[in-house]
Amino acid sequence: MKAANHAFVNHMLVYTLVAISLTGGIGVSSVWMRHEISVTANTNKALEARISQVERLAQQTSTWVAEEQDVTALLRRNAEWHLGMVPPREDQVVRMSEDPVIHLASKRDRGLFRGGIEAVSFRVALQR
Amino acid sequence: MSKGFASNYRIVLIAGLVLLSFAGLGSRLVWLHVIDRDQLLSYVQKARRQIITSYARRGDITDVRGAVLATSHSLIVLGVDPQSERPEDRAKWSKLAQLLGMNLADVEPIMTTRYRSGATRTAGSTGPGLAPIYRISVGPSPAAAPAADPASDDDSETVLDDPDPQGKSPIRWAKLSDEVTEPAYADILKLGISGVYGNRVYRRTYPGNTVAAHLIGYVNRKEAPVTGIEFFADFYLRGHNGWVESEKDGHQRELAQFRTREVPAADGYTVVLSLDATVQHIAEAELQAIAERYQPEKATIIVSDPRTGFILAMANYPTFNLNEYNDLRGADERKMRNVAVADMYEPGSVFKIVAASGALDAGIVTPATTFDCTLEKVDYKGRPRNLPREDASDHFTHPLSVAEIIAKSSNKGAAQLAMRLGDERFYGYARGFGFGEPTGFPVGGEPKARVFSLYVPPPSRWDGLTITRMPMGQSVAATPLQMHEAMSVIASGGVLLKPQIVKQVRDTAGEIVYRFDRVEVRRVISERTARTMAHLLEAVASAQGTAKEAEVPGYEVAGKTGTAQKVNPDGHGYSEHHHVASFVGFLPAGNPQVAISVIVDDADARTPGGVAYGRVVAAPAFKHVAEQLISYLDIRPPLARATSVLALQGGRP
């Protein structure tokens, strides 16, 4: 009778320890999982903050670029840096109805032969 | 066998203790999770829950080529929690002051003033002249951040805690600067001064300063759009704020893992205008030149594409700087008025295009039909009517053809053309050209329809002289934009087009969300009549016309001068010393690509001769603007077509 009692108690103790271990393990796992969730969430948050920071810097830079591209600012720079750029006068403009690339190419080619072609000879090898 | 440790007594005791412990824990858990649940949850909610708003960035306004006219960029409102001051940081204050562009003497009081007595929670403002602010998501504050979020009120100089028993309120945040750039903020953070931190905000900026100020409008310090495109297109520009529901720890830091709901902010769309910043600059530079030379009361230049009705430039004098709108006080506020859209004036001789076009369109005259322009009176509807005087310099000794009436701007001729048409038909054509009704232009504060109807009255309200005066642009009033649109009717081939300024709306990815297209209001005159009128108007800008000064060599310029006397301040009669000078036209006449209006109000004082004629004040400005646009917009003269044909036939271009 006593042996049966002891066996029951031993079993109960063992099962209790196993249950505590399992519960503890689950608890530790869930804590670890929540920690990982927290780390991931904070990493995401940091990434979001970084992205928004980069976007803000890009916006800031875009604003500076826009300010410098303003016509008044460009004219001021032209004067400050003595660039001497002026808009073309109408009499300086040549209006073309053809493709300007072809026009410029033909203009260059005309220049190549401006000196005239005195003689062109070709050596021809004849096969017998 | 030894009983060992596991005696009955001890086993029962241990088992009992274990069970008792579990029972205790269980009952406590039941107590916390069931019985006290609501109360404890409310504590947690109150202490830990938070909703973080992420503010949308307002969209940009760009011109037709993508040049940014209005944008929002990030700045930091920097402040300090004086309660966090550490003696070891004092050595860094001079560097901080240097980074902020302030004197150390100005920084020290802000850093060291810890209490304010008898103060309200917030005080002060960001000061006049500052552009409006848009908050964006509040970044992580330092551990010593105050309970009150300074970003919740950007206008505040300080944030105070509740007063202590002595009535002194601890300052938890005092503003140091509200214009700290991101790079400067990074340098400030590197100093590691305790309690110094900032909140990021969006600030509206207008890179062009005065460029198209009356069209773009501005956003005030309360983030409300006030005028211009900012107001008209606010629905597209403003975007929608987002928010995050989450929890915070004891240091007010967000616990990102407890985010439950997250709605991202949707930034505002980009509004693309039909305006071209370079054309706008050309118009504004010309206005500035007019202002320096003649010092008029006001002036305006409008440039548009007559084929579509889209506005390329609308410049007004006086003007203002959009980034300093808040500096305008009292009388200076009139600088914000969009003269081109909001002001009405008697158009003078430019209005003669209505009578001439109407008579030609109705088929009752041809360009060769002649009128005796020496008559003093003409019978009309059974009564003799006095014809208006011609200008002092004009003495016509022979009957004038319709072509000559336009070229030489005969008042008597225009009156007789209108009388040929009759009251109702002439009024019908005037309404057809868009007078007496709003143009529907979305910005600038156009007068209401009932105001327009007062200034273009129906024939039932005319007196005996109206039929002779209205054709020459008296007894009628219009806005500069209306006059511009009326001339554009001829340039567009007889169709009245709605003037438009917004071309597209684009989302943040650059995709077109909405596109505005050409809108025809009505056909006013036939295409043939429009071509004839354009040809007749060419003579105006020639040696035979009234405005040789508007002639552009190699180009067909069509236009009409106007020199309208202003009504005396007492409302009786017309002044001999105050005029509105104008030239409204387009080019090339045979293939109109650009319509230009120059209207200058009261430039008489500085004009040689004391009278600001349209040909003297406005026509040269028209020519100067036209010459620049020819180069910039690559407007080709009609001769170019002949040259092309020549080239095709073997000639050299």
Interface residues (C-beta under 8 A of the other chain):
Chain A: N5 H6 V9 N10 M12 L13 T16 R34 I37 S38 T40 A41 N42 N44 K45 A49 S52 Q53 R56 L57 Q59 Q60 S62 T63 A66 E67 Q69 D70 V71 T72 P87 P88 R89 E90 V93 V94 R95 M96 S97 E98
Chain B: A6 N8 I11 I14 A15 V18 R57 A67 V68 T71 S72 H73 S74 I136 S137 G139 P140 T181 E182 R200 T205 P207 G208 N209 V211 E254 L255 A256 Q257 R259 A277 T278 H281 P553 G554 E627 Q628 I630 S631 Y632 D634 R636 P637 A640 T643 S644 A647 P653
